[in-house]
Amino acid sequence: MGSKGKLSFLLVALGLAAAGWEVYEFYSEQMPQLETQTQAVEADVATKQRELVRLKEFAQNIENVKRELTQLNVQLESALEHMPRTFNLSGLLRKLTMLAQNSGVELSTFKPKKAEQRQEGAFFNTITIDFDLRGSFTQCLVFLDQVTRLKRIVDIEQVGFVVPTETAASRSGATNLVARGTIRTYRFAE
């Protein structure tokens, strides 16, 4: 072997040694780092896949959720008819006046007392209202019956009947009474 052959052999041997060193360095230093990065990426992909499955299930269930929400809104509206968010005494007075006219009695007094600030049961407040009716006993009972049939919750707490002194109407045979009573109405507490 000549000097060119030795030199070539020496260059090849040095190249192989350098390549071996690079392979050794790759496996001892860079390979563990790459494995750690690969595990982190695989864990992230698994997390994203679980989230994707959850979102797909939610998307499939969204119509059911919308339907349930619509039903809950209908139930809330119905509950607000029974127990509104405000006392709305003017609206209640209009309803009671209409019922009085339909019953043939006169609603002569409608006096709300001071709204009670206490919360009964923790989700509603109450207000008490004194009222006077003028009419026959039967007409007063018809009115009270109609009050109990209102969608709004109105409790008739007390009713008393008073026969007024003789008037021209009572002399003619028609007996009119004055019914004095107390009702209580409710509202949702905010």
NUMI-12709 format. One line per 3 residues: their letters; for each residue x, y, z of N, C-alpha, C, CB. Coordinates in steps of 0.1 Angstrom, whole numbers. Glycine has a CB too. Example, Ala and Ser with C-alpha at 12.3 -4.5 7.8 and 13.67 -1.06 7.14 Angstrom:
BEGIN
AS = 132,-57,78,123,-45,78,132,-33,78,113,-45,90 | 128,-22,71,137,-11,71,129,0,79,141,-6,57
END
This chain:
BEGIN
MGS = 8,-11,0,0,0,0,9,12,0,-10,0,12 | 5,22,-9,13,33,-10,9,44,0,13,39,-24 | 16,55,-2,13,66,8,-1,72,5,23,77,7
KGK = -5,71,-8,-19,75,-11,-29,66,-4,-21,76,-26 | -27,53,-4,-35,43,1,-36,45,16,-31,29,-3 | -25,48,23,-25,50,37,-32,62,41,-10,50,42
LSF = -30,72,33,-37,85,35,-52,83,34,-32,96,26 | -56,76,24,-70,73,21,-76,65,33,-73,66,8 | -68,55,37,-73,46,48,-74,54,61,-63,35,50
LLV = -65,63,63,-65,72,75,-77,81,74,-51,80,76 | -80,87,63,-91,96,61,-104,88,64,-91,103,47 | -105,76,58,-117,68,60,-119,65,75,-117,55,51
ALG = -108,61,81,-108,57,95,-112,69,104,-95,52,100 | -107,81,101,-111,93,108,-125,97,106,-102,105,104 | -130,95,93,-144,97,90,-153,88,98,-147,96,75
LAA = -149,75,98,-157,65,106,-157,68,121,-152,51,103 | -146,73,126,-145,76,140,-154,89,143,-130,79,144 | -154,98,134,-162,110,136,-177,107,135,-159,121,126
AGW = -180,98,126,-194,94,124,-198,86,137,-196,85,112 | -190,77,142,-193,70,154,-195,79,166,-181,60,157 | -186,89,166,-188,99,177,-201,106,177,-176,109,177
EVY = -205,110,165,-218,116,163,-230,107,166,-220,121,148 | -229,94,162,-239,85,166,-240,83,181,-237,71,159 | -228,82,187,-228,80,202,-234,92,209,-213,78,206
EFY = -230,104,204,-235,116,210,-251,117,208,-228,129,204 | -255,114,196,-270,114,193,-277,105,203,-272,110,179 | -273,92,205,-280,83,213,-278,86,228,-275,69,211
SEQ = -267,92,232,-265,95,246,-271,108,251,-251,95,249 | -272,118,242,-277,131,246,-290,135,240,-266,142,244 | -290,135,227,-302,140,219,-314,130,219,-298,143,205
MPQ = -311,118,219,-322,108,219,-331,109,232,-316,94,218 | -325,110,244,-334,111,256,-343,124,255,-325,112,268 | -337,135,250,-344,147,249,-356,146,239,-335,159,244
LET = -353,139,228,-364,137,218,-374,127,223,-357,130,205 | -370,117,231,-380,108,237,-389,116,247,-373,97,244 | -383,125,255,-391,133,264,-401,142,257,-382,142,273
QTQ = -396,149,246,-405,157,238,-416,149,231,-396,164,227 | -412,137,227,-423,129,220,-433,125,230,-416,116,215 | -429,121,243,-439,118,253,-448,130,256,-432,113,266
AVE = -442,142,257,-450,154,260,-460,156,249,-441,166,262 | -456,155,236,-465,157,225,-476,146,225,-457,156,211 | -472,133,228,-482,123,228,-493,125,239,-476,109,230
ADV = -488,130,251,-497,133,262,-507,145,258,-490,137,275 | -501,155,251,-509,166,246,-519,162,236,-500,177,240 | -515,153,227,-525,148,217,-536,140,223,-517,139,206
ATK = -532,132,233,-542,124,241,-553,133,248,-536,114,251 | -548,144,254,-556,154,260,-566,160,250,-548,164,267 | -560,164,239,-568,170,228,-578,160,222,-559,175,216
QRE = -575,148,221,-584,138,216,-596,136,226,-577,124,214 | -593,136,239,-604,135,249,-613,147,249,-598,133,263 | -607,158,247,-615,171,246,-623,171,233,-605,183,246
LVR = -618,165,223,-625,164,210,-637,155,212,-616,159,199 | -635,144,218,-646,134,221,-657,141,229,-641,121,228 | -653,148,240,-663,155,248,-670,165,241,-655,162,260
LKE = -664,173,232,-671,183,224,-680,177,214,-660,192,217 | -676,166,208,-685,159,199,-698,154,206,-678,147,192 | -696,149,218,-708,144,226,-716,156,229,-703,137,239
FAQ = -710,167,233,-718,179,236,-726,184,224,-709,190,241 | -719,184,212,-726,188,200,-738,180,196,-716,189,188 | -736,167,199,-747,157,196,-759,160,206,-742,143,197
NIE = -755,164,218,-765,166,229,-771,180,229,-759,163,242 | -766,189,221,-770,203,222,-785,205,219,-762,212,212 | -791,197,210,-805,198,207,-813,195,219,-809,189,195
NVK = -809,184,226,-816,180,239,-815,192,249,-810,167,244 | -803,198,250,-801,209,259,-810,221,256,-786,213,260 | -811,224,243,-820,235,238,-834,232,241,-818,237,223
REL = -838,219,239,-852,216,242,-855,217,257,-855,201,237 | -846,212,265,-848,213,280,-848,228,284,-837,205,287 | -840,236,278,-839,250,282,-852,257,278,-827,257,275
TQL = -858,253,267,-871,259,263,-882,255,273,-875,254,248 | -882,242,277,-892,237,286,-890,245,300,-890,222,289 | -877,247,304,-875,254,317,-880,268,316,-860,253,320
NVQ = -878,275,304,-883,288,302,-898,289,303,-878,294,289 | -905,279,297,-919,278,298,-924,277,313,-925,267,289 | -917,268,320,-920,266,334,-918,279,342,-912,254,340
LES = -907,286,339,-904,298,346,-915,309,343,-890,304,342 | -919,310,331,-930,319,327,-943,316,335,-932,320,312 | -946,303,336,-957,298,343,-956,302,358,-960,283,341
ALE = -945,300,363,-942,303,377,-944,318,380,-928,298,382 | -939,326,370,-940,340,372,-954,345,371,-931,347,361 | -963,338,364,-977,341,364,-983,339,378,-985,333,354
HMP = -979,329,385,-983,326,398,-977,335,409,-981,311,402 | -964,338,407,-957,346,417,-948,355,409,-950,337,427 | -952,367,406,-944,376,397,-931,381,405,-952,388,392
RTF = -923,388,398,-910,393,404,-913,406,411,-900,396,393 | -924,413,408,-928,425,416,-942,423,421,-927,438,406 | -946,431,430,-960,430,435,-970,434,425,-961,438,448
NLS = -967,444,417,-976,449,406,-990,451,411,-976,439,394 | -991,459,421,-1004,461,428,-1014,468,418,-1003,470,440 | -1010,476,409,-1020,482,400,-1026,471,391,-1013,493,391
GLL = -1018,462,386,-1023,450,378,-1032,442,386,-1012,442,373 | -1029,439,399,-1038,431,408,-1051,439,410,-1031,428,421 | -1050,452,412,-1062,460,414,-1071,459,402,-1059,474,418
RKL = -1065,460,390,-1073,459,378,-1081,445,377,-1065,461,365 | -1073,435,380,-1079,421,380,-1091,420,390,-1069,410,382 | -1088,425,402,-1098,424,413,-1110,432,410,-1092,428,426
TML = -1108,444,404,-1119,453,400,-1128,446,389,-1114,466,395 | -1121,440,379,-1128,432,369,-1136,421,375,-1118,427,358 | -1130,413,384,-1137,402,391,-1149,408,399,-1128,394,400
AQN = -1147,419,405,-1158,425,413,-1170,429,404,-1153,437,421 | -1167,435,393,-1177,439,383,-1184,426,378,-1171,447,371 | -1177,416,375,-1183,403,370,-1192,397,381,-1172,394,365
SGV = -1188,399,393,-1196,393,404,-1208,401,409,-1187,390,416 | -1208,414,404,-1219,422,409,-1216,429,422,-1231,415,409 | -1204,430,426,-1201,437,439,-1192,449,435,-1193,427,449
ELS = -1191,458,445,-1183,470,444,-1171,468,453,-1191,483,447 | -1159,470,447,-1147,469,454,-1144,484,459,-1135,464,446 | -1148,487,471,-1148,501,475,-1135,505,482,-1159,504,485
TFK = -1128,496,487,-1115,499,494,-1105,489,490,-1116,499,509 | -1092,493,487,-1081,485,483,-1069,492,489,-1079,483,468 | -1065,488,501,-1054,494,509,-1042,485,511,-1059,500,522
PKK = -1032,486,503,-1020,478,506,-1013,483,519,-1010,478,494 | -1009,474,527,-1001,477,539,-987,478,534,-1003,467,551 | -978,482,543,-964,483,540,-959,469,536,-956,490,552
AEQ = -951,469,525,-946,456,521,-937,450,532,-938,457,508 | -939,438,534,-931,431,545,-918,428,539,-939,418,550 | -908,432,546,-894,430,542,-888,416,545,-885,441,548
RQE = -895,410,554,-890,396,557,-892,387,546,-897,391,570 | -884,377,545,-885,367,534,-890,354,540,-871,365,527 | -901,351,536,-907,338,541,-901,327,532,-922,338,541
GAF = -895,317,538,-890,306,531,-877,309,523,-900,301,521 | -873,322,522,-861,326,516,-862,329,501,-850,316,518 | -873,326,494,-874,329,480,-886,338,476,-874,316,472
FNT = -894,342,486,-905,351,483,-907,361,494,-917,343,480 | -913,373,490,-918,383,499,-933,384,498,-911,397,496 | -939,390,508,-954,391,508,-958,405,511,-960,382,518
ITI = -970,408,507,-977,421,511,-991,418,514,-975,432,499 | -996,425,524,-1010,423,529,-1018,435,524,-1011,422,544 | -1031,432,519,-1039,442,514,-1053,441,521,-1041,441,498
DFD = -1058,452,526,-1071,453,531,-1081,457,520,-1072,462,544 | -1093,451,521,-1103,455,510,-1117,455,516,-1102,445,499 | -1126,462,510,-1140,463,514,-1148,460,501,-1144,476,520
LRG = -1158,452,502,-1167,449,492,-1181,453,496,-1167,434,488 | -1189,457,486,-1203,460,489,-1212,452,479,-1206,475,488 | -1221,444,484,-1229,436,476,-1237,426,484,-1222,429,465
SFT = -1244,417,478,-1251,407,485,-1241,396,490,-1263,400,477 | -1246,388,499,-1238,377,505,-1233,368,493,-1245,369,516 | -1242,364,485,-1239,355,474,-1229,361,464,-1252,351,466
QCL = -1231,374,461,-1222,381,452,-1208,382,458,-1227,395,449 | -1207,384,471,-1194,385,478,-1187,371,477,-1196,389,492 | -1195,360,479,-1189,347,478,-1184,344,464,-1199,337,483
VFL = -1192,348,454,-1188,345,440,-1175,353,438,-1199,350,430 | -1174,365,442,-1162,373,441,-1150,366,447,-1163,387,447 | -1151,361,460,-1140,354,467,-1137,341,460,-1145,352,481
DQV = -1147,335,454,-1144,322,447,-1135,325,434,-1157,315,443 | -1139,336,428,-1131,340,416,-1117,344,419,-1138,351,408 | -1115,350,431,-1102,354,435,-1093,342,437,-1103,363,448
TRL = -1099,331,443,-1092,319,445,-1088,312,432,-1100,309,454 | -1094,315,421,-1092,309,408,-1082,317,400,-1104,308,400 | -1077,328,405,-1067,336,398,-1054,328,396,-1063,349,405
KRI = -1047,330,385,-1034,323,383,-1024,328,394,-1028,325,369 | -1024,341,397,-1015,346,407,-1019,341,421,-1016,362,406 | -1009,339,429,-1012,334,442,-1017,345,451,-999,327,449
VDI = -1030,344,455,-1036,354,464,-1043,346,475,-1046,364,456 | -1038,348,487,-1045,341,499,-1055,351,505,-1034,337,509 | -1067,345,507,-1077,353,514,-1075,349,529,-1092,350,509
EQV = -1070,359,537,-1066,356,550,-1078,358,560,-1055,364,554 | -1086,368,557,-1096,371,567,-1108,378,560,-1091,380,579 | -1120,374,563,-1132,380,557,-1142,381,568,-1137,372,545
GFV = -1148,393,569,-1159,395,579,-1170,403,572,-1154,403,591 | -1182,399,575,-1194,406,569,-1201,415,579,-1204,395,564 | -1204,427,575,-1211,436,583,-1224,440,576,-1202,449,586
VPT = -1235,440,583,-1248,445,577,-1249,460,581,-1260,436,583 | -1249,468,570,-1250,482,573,-1264,486,578,-1248,490,560 | -1265,498,584,-1277,502,589,-1288,503,578,-1276,516,596
ETA = -1300,504,582,-1311,503,572,-1309,514,562,-1324,504,579 | -1311,511,549,-1310,520,538,-1323,518,530,-1298,519,530 | -1324,526,520,-1336,525,512,-1335,511,504,-1337,536,501
ASR = -1323,507,501,-1322,494,493,-1326,482,502,-1308,492,488 | -1322,483,515,-1325,472,524,-1340,471,528,-1316,472,537 | -1346,483,528,-1361,483,531,-1369,477,519,-1365,498,533
SGA = -1363,478,507,-1370,472,496,-1368,457,495,-1366,478,483 | -1360,451,504,-1359,436,504,-1345,432,500,-1369,430,496 | -1337,440,493,-1323,436,489,-1314,438,501,-1319,444,477
TNL = -1307,428,505,-1298,429,516,-1284,431,511,-1299,417,526 | -1278,442,513,-1264,445,509,-1256,444,521,-1262,458,501 | -1244,438,519,-1234,437,530,-1222,444,527,-1231,422,533
VAR = -1214,446,537,-1201,451,535,-1192,440,540,-1198,465,543 | -1184,435,531,-1174,424,534,-1161,431,536,-1174,413,523 | -1155,430,547,-1141,435,550,-1132,423,551,-1141,444,563
GTI = -1121,424,544,-1112,413,544,-1097,417,542,-1116,403,534 | -1089,407,543,-1075,409,541,-1070,398,531,-1067,408,554 | -1063,402,521,-1056,392,513,-1041,394,513,-1061,393,498
RTY = -1034,384,510,-1020,384,509,-1015,379,496,-1013,375,521 | -1006,387,490,-1000,382,477,-985,381,478,-1004,392,466 | -979,375,469,-965,371,470,-957,376,457,-963,356,471
RFA = -944,377,459,-935,379,448,-922,372,450,-933,395,446 | -915,369,439,-902,363,441,-893,373,447,-897,357,427 | -885,368,456,-874,377,462,-862,377,453,-870,372,476
E = -857,389,451,-845,390,442,-833,386,449,-844,404,436
END
